[in-house]
Amino acid sequence: MALYKDPQDSRVFVPKQGGGMGLNFAHPIAWAIVVSMTVIPVVVVTVTTIALLL
């Protein structure tokens, strides 16, 4: 699936053709949403797991 990138579109959330919502990755807030909902939790879980195993 290709990422939706349209710099002319000012919306962060855009409707998908089959239903649902997608992110407009030309918008910097979309990247902040991805980082805050995926990257940061993965780092927290990894650090916590390593700390508990040591």
C-alpha positions in Angstrom: 0.0 0.0 0.0 1.4 3.4 -1.0 1.5 6.2 1.5 -0.8 9.1 0.7 1.3 12.3 0.2 -0.4 15.3 -1.2 1.3 18.6 -0.1 -1.6 20.6 -1.6 -4.1 18.8 0.7 -4.2 20.5 4.1 -6.0 17.7 5.8 -4.1 15.4 8.2 -6.7 12.6 8.1 -8.1 11.7 4.6 -10.9 9.3 3.8 -9.8 6.0 2.1 -11.6 4.8 -1.0 -12.8 1.6 0.6 -13.8 3.3 3.9 -11.8 4.3 7.0 -9.3 7.1 7.4 -5.6 7.4 6.3 -2.9 9.9 7.1 -1.5 12.5 4.7 2.2 12.0 5.1 3.0 15.3 3.5 1.7 16.9 6.7 4.2 17.0 9.6 1.5 16.2 12.2 1.0 12.9 10.5 4.6 11.9 11.2 4.2 13.1 14.8 1.1 10.8 15.2 3.1 7.8 13.8 6.0 8.4 16.0 4.0 9.0 19.2 1.8 5.9 18.6 4.4 3.4 17.3 8.0 4.3 17.8 7.8 5.6 21.4 5.8 2.7 22.7 8.1 0.2 21.1 11.1 1.9 22.7 9.4 1.9 26.1 8.5 -1.8 25.9 12.1 -2.7 24.7 13.8 -0.7 27.4 11.4 -2.1 30.1 11.9 -5.7 28.9 15.7 -5.3 28.9 15.6 -3.7 32.3 13.6 -6.6 33.7 15.8 -9.2 32.2 19.0 -7.8 33.6 
